[in-house]
Amino acid sequence: MKVVNLVAAVKAEKCRGCKTCERVCPVLAIKVVDRKAVVDADRCRGCAACEQRCPDYAITMIKREQPVVVRVDVGAVDYVKIEELCRRAKLHPEQIICYCTATRAEEVAAAILQGARSPEDVSFQTGARTGCKVECIQPILRLLEAAGIEPSPPKGGWQWYGRTPTVWEIPEEVKKKYASRGFYFEEDIKLLDRVVAAPLQGRSDT
């Protein structure tokens, strides 16, 4: 569960409609309309990316009148399907994949199983990617891919870093090339396979 206490507010007199805020928002909560940024307060997750990146200091984060609780109820989804999706993505269901918000793979999987079709959907529903916005795009893309979904980056968006290869996907020729240089790919794979396959710890029914 994440509690959002802030919301972005635009100082219209300072905004020149450069669209920087629109490009950096991980939940698509801000759009430029008639050369002025407009915030969808219901979508805003208070990450402050727009405030931090605005070149004209036209955006400030203000306290919400009522905090917003952001979470996906993992219990509302068949956990067998959650576990299957996570393990297909080479992630343990209870593994934290967004350290800034402490979002676990199981919650992202539940969001996808309930209809999330992009990192922006996942971020809006779970809060993941509303901290540093850097590391967690990878596991989110892996989970979407494991569900058979191939999302496209938002037009003009700056918050996608693409899907990078995992240790399981390193070509054999690369493994051979670097095997004599202190890299232990096969040992790494065995260790990570054990992590992915480890029993669940936080559920009484396992």
VEXTORFI-67105 format. One record per atom (N, C-alpha, C): x, z, y. Coordinates in steps of 0.05 Angstrom, whole numbers, padded with zeros to 5 digits, always signed. Example, Ala and Ser with C-alpha at 12.3 -4.5 7.8 and 13.67 -1.06 7.14 Angstrom:
REM residues 2
+00264+00156-00114/+00246+00156-00090/+00264+00156-00066/+00257+00142-00045/+00273+00143-00021/+00258+00157+00001/
//
This chain:
REM residues 206
+00017+00000-00024/+00000+00000+00000/+00018+00000+00025/+00012-00018+00044/+00026-00019+00069/+00006-00014+00091/+00014+00002+00111/-00003+00008+00134/+00008-00006+00158/-00008-00023+00171/+00001-00038+00194/-00011-00025+00219/+00007-00015+00236/-00001+00000+00260/+00001-00017+00285/+00015-00040+00284/+00020-00056+00308/+00007-00083+00306/+00003-00095+00329/-00007-00123+00330/+00007-00136+00354/+00011-00162+00351/+00024-00177+00373/+00005-00182+00396/+00015-00181+00420/-00001-00186+00444/+00015-00205+00462/+00002-00226+00472/+00015-00246+00488/+00010-00242+00518/+00031-00244+00533/+00029-00243+00563/+00027-00273+00571/+00002-00282+00576/-00003-00310+00580/+00013-00321+00604/+00018-00305+00624/+00032-00315+00648/+00061-00321+00642/+00072-00310+00621/+00100-00315+00613/+00103-00337+00592/+00082-00342+00577/+00083-00361+00555/+00083-00389+00565/+00102-00405+00555/+00103-00434+00562/+00097-00452+00538/+00087-00440+00516/+00078-00456+00494/+00100-00470+00478/+00123-00456+00475/+00146-00469+00461/+00142-00470+00430/+00124-00455+00420/+00116-00454+00391/+00137-00439+00373/+00156-00426+00385/+00175-00410+00369/+00160-00389+00353/+00141-00375+00365/+00126-00354+00352/+00110-00366+00329/+00099-00389+00333/+00083-00402+00312/+00100-00409+00288/+00125-00417+00293/+00142-00425+00271/+00154-00402+00255/+00156-00378+00267/+00169-00356+00253/+00149-00337+00240/+00123-00340+00246/+00104-00321+00235/+00100-00325+00205/+00105-00305+00188/+00103-00308+00159/+00075-00309+00149/+00055-00303+00166/+00027-00303+00156/+00010-00322+00173/+00023-00339+00189/+00008-00359+00205/-00013-00346+00223/-00005-00324+00236/-00025-00309+00252/-00024-00316+00282/-00006-00334+00289/-00004-00341+00318/-00002-00371+00321/-00017-00382+00339/-00018-00411+00343/-00017-00416+00373/-00006-00438+00380/-00005-00447+00408/-00029-00465+00413/-00046-00457+00432/-00070-00472+00439/-00069-00477+00469/-00071-00502+00477/-00069-00509+00505/-00045-00496+00519/-00022-00498+00504/+00004-00489+00514/+00006-00459+00518/-00011-00444+00505/-00009-00415+00506/-00012-00404+00477/+00005-00385+00471/+00003-00372+00444/-00022-00355+00442/-00035-00357+00419/-00060-00342+00414/-00056-00327+00388/-00061-00301+00387/-00057-00285+00363/-00084-00280+00349/-00083-00285+00323/-00106-00277+00306/-00101-00248+00297/-00112-00229+00311/-00106-00201+00305/-00113-00193+00277/-00133-00206+00265/-00140-00199+00237/-00119-00207+00217/-00104-00228+00223/-00083-00238+00206/-00056-00225+00211/-00051-00216+00236/-00025-00205+00243/-00018-00181+00226/+00007-00182+00216/+00017-00160+00199/+00038-00143+00213/+00040-00146+00240/+00057-00128+00256/+00086-00130+00250/+00096-00153+00241/+00124-00155+00233/+00143-00158+00257/+00132-00166+00280/+00148-00169+00305/+00166-00193+00306/+00164-00211+00287/+00182-00235+00288/+00177-00251+00313/+00152-00253+00321/+00145-00268+00346/+00157-00255+00370/+00155-00229+00372/+00165-00214+00395/+00196-00216+00396/+00209-00214+00373/+00238-00215+00372/+00249-00243+00378/+00234-00263+00372/+00245-00291+00376/+00235-00304+00401/+00215-00294+00414/+00205-00307+00438/+00226-00309+00460/+00233-00334+00468/+00255-00337+00488/+00246-00329+00516/+00220-00325+00520/+00210-00319+00547/+00199-00290+00549/+00203-00275+00528/+00194-00247+00528/+00164-00245+00534/+00149-00264+00523/+00120-00265+00529/+00103-00250+00509/+00116-00238+00489/+00101-00224+00468/+00111-00196+00465/+00092-00177+00462/+00099-00149+00457/+00082-00139+00434/+00093-00120+00420/+00077-00107+00398/+00064-00082+00410/+00038-00081+00406/+00023-00058+00416/+00009-00044+00392/+00002-00019+00397/-00010-00003+00376/-00039-00012+00371/-00046-00015+00346/-00074-00022+00339/-00092+00002+00344/-00117-00004+00350/-00136+00018+00353/-00142+00030+00326/-00143+00013+00305/-00147+00022+00278/-00125+00010+00260/-00110+00026+00246/-00089+00015+00227/-00103-00002+00206/-00088-00022+00196/-00097-00039+00175/-00081-00034+00149/-00096-00029+00127/-00083-00024+00102/-00081-00051+00087/-00056-00058+00079/-00051-00083+00066/-00043-00078+00037/-00058-00088+00018/-00052-00084-00010/-00069-00102-00027/-00059-00108-00051/-00075-00122-00071/-00078-00102-00094/-00103-00098-00103/-00109-00079-00124/-00101-00092-00151/-00078-00083-00162/-00068-00093-00187/-00088-00087-00210/-00102-00065-00207/-00121-00057-00228/-00146-00075-00229/-00150-00092-00209/-00173-00110-00210/-00167-00136-00225/-00143-00139-00235/-00135-00163-00250/-00126-00155-00278/-00131-00172-00297/-00123-00167-00325/-00092-00164-00325/-00083-00140-00332/-00054-00135-00330/-00038-00152-00350/-00050-00160-00371/-00036-00178-00390/-00028-00204-00377/-00046-00214-00360/-00040-00239-00346/-00019-00235-00324/-00020-00211-00311/+00000-00205-00291/+00028-00204-00304/+00029-00190-00327/+00055-00187-00341/+00065-00214-00351/+00047-00231-00361/+00056-00257-00370/+00067-00274-00348/+00054-00273-00325/+00063-00289-00302/+00090-00279-00292/+00093-00252-00290/+00119-00241-00281/+00142-00249-00299/+00137-00246-00325/+00158-00252-00344/+00165-00281-00345/+00145-00299-00341/+00151-00327-00339/+00169-00333-00315/+00166-00318-00294/+00182-00321-00270/+00209-00307-00273/+00214-00295-00296/+00239-00280-00301/+00241-00256-00282/+00218-00242-00279/+00217-00218-00264/+00203-00196-00280/+00212-00172-00277/+00198-00149-00290/+00174-00143-00272/+00150-00138-00283/+00127-00133-00267/+00130-00110-00247/+00145-00089-00254/+00148-00066-00237/+00173-00069-00218/+00186-00091-00219/+00209-00096-00203/+00201-00099-00173/+00215-00085-00155/+00210-00089-00127/+00223-00115-00118/+00207-00133-00107/+00217-00158-00098/+00218-00161-00068/+00205-00143-00054/+00208-00142-00024/+00215-00113-00017/+00241-00109-00011/+00251-00082-00006/+00240-00071+00020/+00235-00088+00039/+00225-00078+00065/+00198-00065+00063/+00181-00075+00045/+00154-00065+00043/+00149-00052+00015/+00170-00051-00002/+00167-00040-00029/+00146-00053-00045/+00143-00079-00042/+00123-00094-00057/+00135-00102-00084/+00120-00097-00105/+00129-00103-00132/+00119-00130-00141/+00133-00141-00161/+00125-00167-00172/+00096-00167-00182/+00087-00145-00193/+00060-00144-00204/+00039-00148-00183/+00044-00138-00158/+00024-00142-00137/+00023-00171-00127/+00047-00183-00126/+00048-00211-00118/+00034-00228-00140/+00040-00222-00165/+00027-00237-00187/-00004-00233-00186/-00013-00209-00180/-00042-00205-00178/-00054-00221-00155/-00040-00223-00133/-00049-00239-00110/-00052-00268-00118/-00032-00278-00133/-00032-00306-00141/-00055-00311-00161/-00059-00292-00180/-00080-00295-00199/-00108-00293-00186/-00109-00282-00163/-00134-00280-00148/-00137-00302-00127/-00118-00321-00127/-00122-00344-00109/-00102-00350-00089/-00081-00333-00085/-00060-00339-00066/-00046-00364-00075/-00041-00383-00056/-00029-00409-00063/-00004-00415-00047/+00006-00397-00031/+00029-00402-00015/+00043-00375-00008/+00068-00376+00000/+00081-00351+00009/+00066-00338+00032/+00053-00355+00049/+00038-00344+00072/+00013-00329+00062/+00000-00340+00041/-00023-00325+00029/-00013-00299+00017/+00009-00300+00003/+00020-00276-00010/+00027-00255+00011/+00040-00263+00032/+00048-00245+00053/+00024-00232+00067/+00004-00248+00072/-00020-00238+00084/-00034-00217+00067/-00035-00222+00041/-00050-00204+00023/-00034-00180+00015/-00007-00183+00012/+00009-00160+00001/+00027-00147+00022/+00033-00161+00043/+00052-00151+00063/+00081-00159+00058/+00086-00169+00034/+00114-00179+00028/+00122-00200+00048/+00148-00201+00055/+00158-00220+00074/+00151-00213+00103/+00143-00188+00108/+00137-00181+00135/+00157-00160+00145/+00180-00159+00131/+00202-00142+00140/+00225-00160+00150/+00246-00163+00134/+00268-00180+00142/+00261-00210+00139/+00242-00216+00121/+00232-00243+00116/+00253-00262+00103/+00274-00251+00092/+00295-00268+00081/+00296-00268+00051/+00300-00244+00039/+00305-00243+00010/+00281-00249-00007/+00257-00240+00000/+00234-00241-00018/+00221-00268-00021/+00229-00288-00005/+00217-00314-00008/+00224-00325-00036/+00248-00318-00046/+00256-00329-00072/+00239-00320-00095/+00235-00294-00099/+00217-00286-00121/+00188-00294-00117/+00179-00296-00092/+00152-00305-00088/+00149-00334-00096/+00169-00351-00089/+00168-00379-00098/+00170-00381-00128/+00186-00364-00140/+00188-00364-00169/+00162-00357-00183/+00148-00338-00172/+00122-00330-00184/+00101-00352-00180/+00101-00365-00156/+00083-00387-00152/+00089-00410-00171/+00114-00416-00174/+00123-00437-00192/+00115-00431-00221/+00118-00406-00229/+00110-00398-00256/+00080-00401-00261/+00065-00400-00239/+00036-00403-00241/+00027-00432-00238/+00047-00450-00236/+00041-00478-00234/+00034-00488-00206/+00043-00472-00186/+00036-00479-00159/+00062-00488-00144/+00060-00510-00130/+00083-00520-00115/+00075-00521-00085/+00078-00500-00071/+00070-00500-00043/+00089-00515-00025/+00079-00524-00003/+00096-00538+00017/+00100-00520+00041/+00124-00521+00053/+00128-00505+00077/+00109-00512+00099/+00101-00493+00116/+00083-00499+00139/+00097-00520+00157/+00082-00537+00168/+00093-00558+00186/+00108-00544+00209/+00134-00550+00211/+00150-00538+00232/+00158-00510+00228/+00151-00499+00204/+00158-00471+00199/+00187-00466+00195/+00197-00442+00203/+00225-00435+00201/+00230-00413+00181/+00210-00404+00167/+00213-00380+00150/+00217-00387+00121/+00222-00411+00114/+00227-00419+00086/+00256-00424+00082/+00267-00414+00060/+00295-00419+00054/+00299-00434+00028/+00277-00444+00017/+00278-00460-00007/+00283-00444-00032/+00278-00457-00055/+00282-00444-00081/+00311-00448-00090/+00326-00427-00093/+00353-00429-00103/+00354-00424-00133/+00373-00436-00147/+00375-00433-00176/+00379-00403-00184/+00368-00396-00206/+00373-00370-00218/+00396-00373-00238/+00405-00350-00249/+00427-00351-00268/+00419-00367-00293/+00393-00367-00299/+00383-00381-00323/+00385-00412-00319/+00387-00421-00294/+00385-00449-00288/+00413-00462-00282/+00434-00446-00284/+00460-00457-00278/+00468-00477-00300/+00476-00501-00292/+00483-00521-00312/+00507-00513-00329/+00507-00523-00354/+00528-00515-00372/+00556-00523-00362/+00558-00546-00348/+00584-00555-00338/+00595-00536-00317/+00576-00524-00302/+00585-00504-00281/+00594-00478-00295/+00580-00470-00316/+00588-00446-00331/+00616-00450-00342/+00621-00473-00354/+00647-00479-00366/+00669-00480-00345/+00663-00491-00322/+00683-00494-00301/+00692-00468-00290/+00674-00448-00288/+00681-00423-00276/+00685-00400-00296/+00682-00406-00322/+00685-00386-00342/+00713-00373-00341/+00733-00388-00335/+00760-00378-00334/+00768-00365-00308/+00749-00364-00290/+00754-00353-00263/+00740-00326-00258/+00733-00313-00280/+00722-00286-00277/+00692-00285-00275/+00678-00307-00281/+00649-00307-00281/+00639-00304-00310/+00619-00287-00313/+00609-00281-00340/+00579-00288-00341/+00573-00314-00340/+00545-00322-00338/+00528-00313-00362/+00539-00317-00386/+00523-00310-00410/+00518-00280-00412/+00538-00264-00404/+00534-00235-00404/+00513-00227-00383/+00514-00241-00360/+00495-00236-00339/+00466-00242-00349/+00464-00265-00362/+00438-00273-00373/+00427-00253-00393/+00444-00244-00411/+00435-00224-00430/+00426-00198-00417/+00441-00189-00397/+00433-00165-00382/+00406-00169-00368/+00403-00191-00354/+00379-00196-00339/+00355-00200-00357/+00360-00213-00380/+00338-00215-00400/+00328-00188-00409/+00347-00169-00412/+00339-00142-00420/+00322-00129-00398/+00330-00134-00373/+00315-00122-00350/+00286-00134-00350/+00284-00160-00352/+00258-00173-00351/+00240-00164-00374/+00252-00160-00398/+00236-00153-00422/+00233-00123-00425/+00244-00107-00407/+00242-00077-00410/+00213-00068-00411/+00207-00047-00426/+00180-00036-00426/+00170-00027-00399/+00145-00027-00395/+00134-00018-00369/+00136+00013-00368/+00142+00023-00345/+00146+00052-00342/+00122+00066-00328/+00108+00051-00311/+00088+00065-00294/+00060+00063-00304/+00056+00052-00329/+00028+00049-00339/+00025+00066-00364/+00002+00080-00365/-00003+00098-00388/-00013+00083-00412/-00021+00057-00409/-00032+00042-00431/-00011+00025-00445/+00015+00029-00439/+00036+00013-00451/+00055+00030-00467/
//
